[in-house]
């Protein structure tokens, strides 16, 4: 796929072979003893994340660390908007999963709560209400939010107010007076009127498309490519790919090709689909492949769009490759596209945000499809794949990409640590765990996965058929991003920087 394995680099999303597996030169300690702390080699300049810089991961190649960011900032403005950020500040959550009668019952019961119901008794009552009225799947996404509304009682903003605010979510008001006049016209209760006015900012988000190159030894900035972009929010979470002496980065409005040594722009190609995709570019030969609400192929040398497959929808997952196929975990299934023509060759069950993982003639995909949340297929040269097995589990998120090693499939996400047999799907171990979105890595025969929203790195053994923890290390990572490893150094993103940690054997740490 990308580059030379002799470099032992991590030149793209999920590593050299896009499967989360590090080269043999990567090393991790045999054990993280209690209170083990990796050596912090360096910490970069301040770099924004989340709503101001997304959750993209770093790539490492030829002694350099690369990160692509849609770099947002706030600037004063006369205009005003009641957009999704304002709604979020006001405590809004989408309730499309709730039937109208449930929404109505929830609001009626909230307004009629006894004032004497408080504290632990209110907690128990609200928990029971959710269990009795909300299906198990919806509880994962909305259960705690519904309970919080009961705890606020009559002080919670009514759902009808959110509905009204959403009707102007795309409207730009000329100034503060105009937006205040509109809010006043709605005849909201005085306390709600004041909350809304307070939540509307006097600034607007603007953004630049930025690619950073840092020295892998020191963390110092080597070069910075920056050009005006468009605000695209936290969904802009793409990881750059380094190949052919270039850095390929999908940012807000364009896919860029820049010189890996100098940061000089070579070309840019407009993104005609999703602005600011989370999908990470894949380089195979002389082509770049990207999900931007449709699978698109670009020319490595010029950035020219070569073909578009309109059937392959989605902008969060990233493509993978097998022989002459591009494999895509689209919104509605796993698709195979001909690498030359862009024609769809087959599609099967799947669909979600995780990247397909190829191991030999097998492909494993994490999926949002009900009843088939992890699926194994055997790939065949001239026909569609053979489904080997599927496994279901209930989770809020299914975005973590799996790992395959030594006849085993590891899914360390969706709030579980799960290991199954590659051939028959037999569960070898399944544990509840606070690992959600980030994708793990495999290095030196061990798995490294984020836990507790990135606060810790948990190391697991891949040997045997029993769950074996090798300890945890405190790292403070950005929980939606994923780490990269080169040698015994792990490069990761935090909420406001990039950090390099050296994972030495405990007896080597001073």
N, C-alpha and C positions, 0 to 999 in steps of 0.2 A: 504494500500500500504506500505509505509515506516514508521517504527517506531511507537511510541505511541503519540497520539494526546495530552495526558496529559502533555507532555513536552512543548507543545505550541511552537515547534521549526519550522524551515524552512529548513528541512534536504535534500532538493534536488531542482533541477530546477523546478520553479513554485510552490514551497511550499509543504505542507504535502500531499495534494491530487492531485498534479500536475495540478492544475487548476487556479493558481494565487490568490486563496482565502486564507486569513490568518485565524488562529484559533480565537475563540471568545475573547480570552484574548488580542489580538492586539488592540491598541487604537491609534486614530489620533485626533487632535484637531477638534473642530466643524468648525473652520474657520481659514484660513491664512489671517490675516489683512495685509494691505499694509506694506511693508518692514519687514514682519515676517521672522525671521531667526531661524531655529532649532538650538539647542545647540550641538556644536561639542564635543562629549565625548572623542574621540581619533582619531588619524590618524596614520596609520601603517608606517612601513619602506617603502622605495621606491620599487615599483613593476612595471615592464614594462607592456605595453599594445600594442594593435594594431599590427604592423609588428613585434614587439619584445616580445609580450606576449598575443596576442589575445584579445577576448572580453568576456571571460567566467564570469559568475556571482558567487557570494558567496553563500555558504550554511551555516546554523547555527544549531548546535545541542549540547545539554548538556553543555552550557556555552562556546562553542568553535566556531570559525569562520573558515571555510575551503575554500580554493581556489586552483584550479589546473591550472598550467601554463606551457606551453612550453616556457621556458625562454631563449630567444635568446640573443646573443651578437656577436660583430664583433671581428674577430682576423685577424692580418696581414697575407697575403698570397702572394706567388709569382704568382699564377695562376690568370687569369682574366676571367670574364664572362659578356656577354651582356644579362642579364636576364630580367625578368619582372620588377624588381625593377629599373633597368637602364631605361627601356622603359618608366616606369611611371615618372621617373625624367625628361625625355625628352618630356613629355606631351602626351604620346601615350594613345589612347583609342581604344578599339575594335570597328570596324566598320562593323561587320558582318551583322548588321541590315540594312545597307544601300545597295541598289541595285548598281551594278557596274556603271550604267549610272549616278546615283546621286553622287557617289564618284567622277566621272570624271567631272561632272558639277561643283561640289563644288570646286575642285582644279582649274579648268579653270577660274571660276568667281573670286576666291581669287587672282590669279595671274594677273588678268586684272582689278582689282579695280583701280578706279581713285585716284590719290594721293591727290586730293582736297576733297575726301570724308573722313571726319574725325569727331571726337567728337560725338555729339548727332546725327548728320546726319548718321554717320556710324553705330551707335547703332541701329537706326531705320531701316536702310537698311538691316543689318544683321538679325534683328528680323523678318522682313518681308520675307526675303529669307528663313529662317527656316520654317516659317508658310506655305509658298507656296510650299515648296519642300519636307518637312519631315512630315510623318504621326504623328498624335497626340501622340501615344504611344512612338515612338522613340524619339520624342521631349523631353520627360521626362528624358531620359538617355543621350542623345547626344546633345540636343538643345543648352545648354549654352557652351558646348565645341566647337561646330561648330561656334557659334558667336565669341568665343575667337580667333579662327583661322582667321576669317575675320578681327578682330581688329589688329592682328599681321601682316596681309597682306603678302607680299612676304617673310617676315622674319620667318614665321611659317615653321616648318619642314615638307617637303612634305610627303604625305602618302606613296609614293613609297619608301622613305627612311626607314620608319617604316617597310614596307613589307620586305625590304632587311635585316634589323636588326633581324627581327623575324626568319629568316632562320638559324640563329646561336644562338638562345635563349637557346638551350640545350648544346651548345658546350663549352668546357673548353679550353681556350688558355693557353699555358704553362707559359707565362710571359707577361710583358707590351709590350715588343718589338714585340711579335707575334701578339697581338691584334691591336697594332697601324699599323702594316704592313697590316693586313686585312682591316682595316678601310680605309687606304690610297688607297688600290687596288680598292675600290668601286668608286673612283673618285667623292666623294661628294663635294659640294661647300665648300670652305675653312672654312667659318664660321660654317657650319654644322659639318664638320670634327672636329673642335675644341670643339663644344658642346658635341659631342659623347665621345671624349677622356676624357673630364673633368668629364663626368657623370659616367665613369667606375671606381668603387672603387678599392682600393688596399687592401681591406679586404674581408673576407668571413664570412657568418653567420654560427655559430655553436649553438647548443642548448642543454639544459638539461631538462628532465622531472621533474617537481617540484610540490609537494603538500605542501602547507603551512597551518599550524594550528596556529591560533591566539587566545589569550584570549579575550572572548567577552566583558569583563569588562574594559580591559586596552588596548587592541590592541597589546600587547607584543607577540612576537613569542614564542610559546610553543614548537613546533618542526618543523623541515623541512625535508621532504623526497626529495632527489635529486639523480638522476641517469642520465648518459649520454643518450641523445635522438637525434633526427634528426631535422634539421630546417624544419618547416612545415608552417611558415608564419602566417598571421593574421587569417586564417581560423580555426586554432586550438582554439576553443572558447567553450569548453565543461565545464559544471558545475558538480562538484562532487556530489555523493549521499552517505549519511551516513546511514548505517543500519547494524544490526547484530554486532555492535561493530567495524565495519570496515568503511573505506573510499574507495569508488570505483571511480576511475578517469580514463578517456580516454585521453591519451596524445599523443605523436607523433607516437611511434611505438608499444605501448602496452596499454592494459587495466590493471590497477593495483588494487590490494586489499591490503590495509595497515591497521595496527592497529590504531583505532581512538584515543587511549590514548597515544601511544608511537611513532607512525609514522613508526614502524618497518614493513618492507615488509613481507607480508604473501605469496603472489603469484603475478605473472605477466603472462599475456596471450598475445601473439602477435596479432596485428591487421593485418589481411590479406587483408583487403579492403582499405579504405581511410586512409592514414596516417594523423594523427592529425585532427580527425573529430570535427565538431562543435556540433554534437549530444551529448546529456547528458544521462548518463546511468540511466535506470529505474530498480528498484528492486521490484520484486513481488515474495513473498515467498522465495524459495531457488534459484531463477534465476535472472540473470541480463540481460537486453535487451539493445541493442545499434544498431544504424544505422551507419555502416561504409562502405557505398556504397552498402550494403546488410544488411538486418536485421539479427542479430546474437544473440543467447542465450548462456550465460555462466553460469557455476555453481558458486554459492556464496562461497562455502567452498574452492574450488580448482582453480577456474578460467578456468576450462576445457571448451572448446567449445562444446556445447550440440547439437546445430543444426544451420543451415544457411538457410535463405530463399533468394534465388537468384532473386526472382521477385520483392522484395521490395527494390528499389534503392533509394539512397540518403544518405547524411552524414551531412546535416545541421539541419533538423528537429529532434525532439526527440519523442520517442514512448510514448503512453499512454495505459492504460489498462481498460477493462470493462469485468467483469465476467471472462470467460476463453479465452478472446481475447486480443491480442496485436494490437492496432490501430496505423497505421503508415501513416503519410502524406508524401508519397513518391514523387518521381519526377513527376509521371504521374497520380497519383490518391490516394484516401484513401483506404488502404488495411487493412483487418482483417486477422490475423494469429492465428492459434491454439497455445495456450500457451505451450502445452505439446509436440506436434509433429513438430511445425514450418510450417505446411501446410497452404497454402493460402485458406481461406474459402470464401472470396468474395472481390471484388474491385469495387469502384464507383468513380464518379467524384470528383476531388480534385487535390492535388499535389502542393507542395510548401515547404517553409521553416518553417512555423508556426507549433506549437505543437497542435494536436487535443485536444479539451477541452470536457470532459465528464461531464454531469450533469444529474443524474438519468439515464433515458433511452435515453437521447439525446446526440449527439455529434456534435460539431460545428468545422468547419475547415476553416481556411483562405487559399486561393488558388490562384495560378498564372493562372489558367484556364480562358481563355478569356470569359467574360460573366457570370462567376460564381466565384466571388472573395471571397465570404463568403457563406458557404453552411451549412444548418441545416438538420440533419438526425435523425429519431427515430430508435433506435437500437432494434432489435428483437432477441430472444433467438436462434431460429433454422433456421432463414432465413436471407437473406441480409437485409440491412436497408431500411427504407422508407424515401425518400427524401421529406422534408416538404417545403423547399423554398431555393432560392438562390438569391444573390444580387450582382450586378456588379458595379464596379467603376474603374476608370483609375488611376493608381498610378505607381510610379517607383518601389516600394518595397511592398511586401505583407507578410513580415516575422513576424510581430507582432502577438502574439497569443491572441485570444479573451478571454473574461470572461463572464460567465453566472451567473445571480443573479436575484432571484425573478421574473422569467418569462421574463427576458430581456437578450439580447445579446449585449455586449459592444465590439466594435472593435476600440481601441484607437491607431491607427497606420496608415500607408499609407497616412500620411499627412491629417488625418481627425479624428474627434471624432464622432463615429457613434453608435447609439443605436437603436435596433430593437426588436420587439416582438418575443419571442422564438417560439411561436406556429404558427404564420402566416407570419413572416418576415416584418410586417408593420414597416416603419421607424418612430421612435418617435422623434429622432433628428439627424442631420447630419451637422457638422461644419468643416470648414477647420481649420487645426491645424498643428503646426510644431512638430508633434510626428511621428516618422518614423518606426524604427526597434525594439526598446526596447519593451518588453511586460509589461503591467501595473500590479498592484496588487490591490486587494480589501480587505480592512480592516475596521472594525468598521462602516460598511455601507457607506464607501466612496471609491472612486477610486483614486489611486495615479499613475500618469503617467509622464514620462519625456517629456520635451519640449525644443525647441531651442538647439538641439544636447546635451541634458543632463544638460544644464545650470540651468534649473529650474525643480522643481517638481510641477505639477499642480494637485490640489485636486478637484474632482467633486462629486456631490451628485448623488446617485443612485435612489433616491426616486422621485416619480411623473413622468410625461411624458414630462417635459420641461428640456432643457439643463440648468444646474445650476452649475456655477463655484463657488468654495469655496476658491479660492485664489491660489497664487503661492508662492513658497519659493525657494530662490537661494541655489543650492546645488553643482553644478559643477561636475556632474556624468559623467562616461564614457557612451556615448550615446547608444552604441550597447548592453551594458549589462543591466541587470534588477535588481531592488532592492529586498532585503529580509527584513522582518519585524518580530520582536519578542517583544511582549509587546508594549511599545511606542518608541522603538528604531529601526531605519532603518539602515541597513547595506548595503553599496553600494560601488561600485568600481569607482575610478576616473582614469584619464589617467596614474597616477603614484603611486597609493596607494589604500588601503581600508580605508573607513571612517565609523565611527559610529555616527549617529545623533540621538539626543533625541527630539522627536516631542511633546513638552509640550504645554498645553493650553497657549494662549498668556498672561494671567494674572499671569501665573506661571513663565514666563521667566523674569529673572532679567535684 
